[in-house]
Amino acid sequence: MAYTVYTLTKGIEMKKEVKKIVEHWKLKGNESFQGMPVCPELVYRLGGGWRGWNDFLGVKPGSDDYLKNEKRDRLEDRAFYAYIDSE
């Protein structure tokens, strides 16, 4: 029972995060600042060239941020499909 509650809670949290990302992309996705997209993860996904935050930022495997970025990429992958479905 505890595992089920934990799993459901995590699922609800993930859906909220995905919704936040999609809303942010809808508001800021087409903006740029000093020639750089405000949401490069969206712009380059739409263009088919996004390879992830680690590639974009030049983060090497084994560094402190690598796994954090991988987790963020998986979350944003879900958000991207939700974004595409909402358009």
Protein Blocks (a to p, Z undefined) as FASTA:
>chain_A
ZZmmmmmmmmmmmmmmmmmmmmmmmmmmmgceehiafblmlmmmmnopagbjklmnopae
hiaklmmmmmmmmmmmmmmmmmmmmZZ
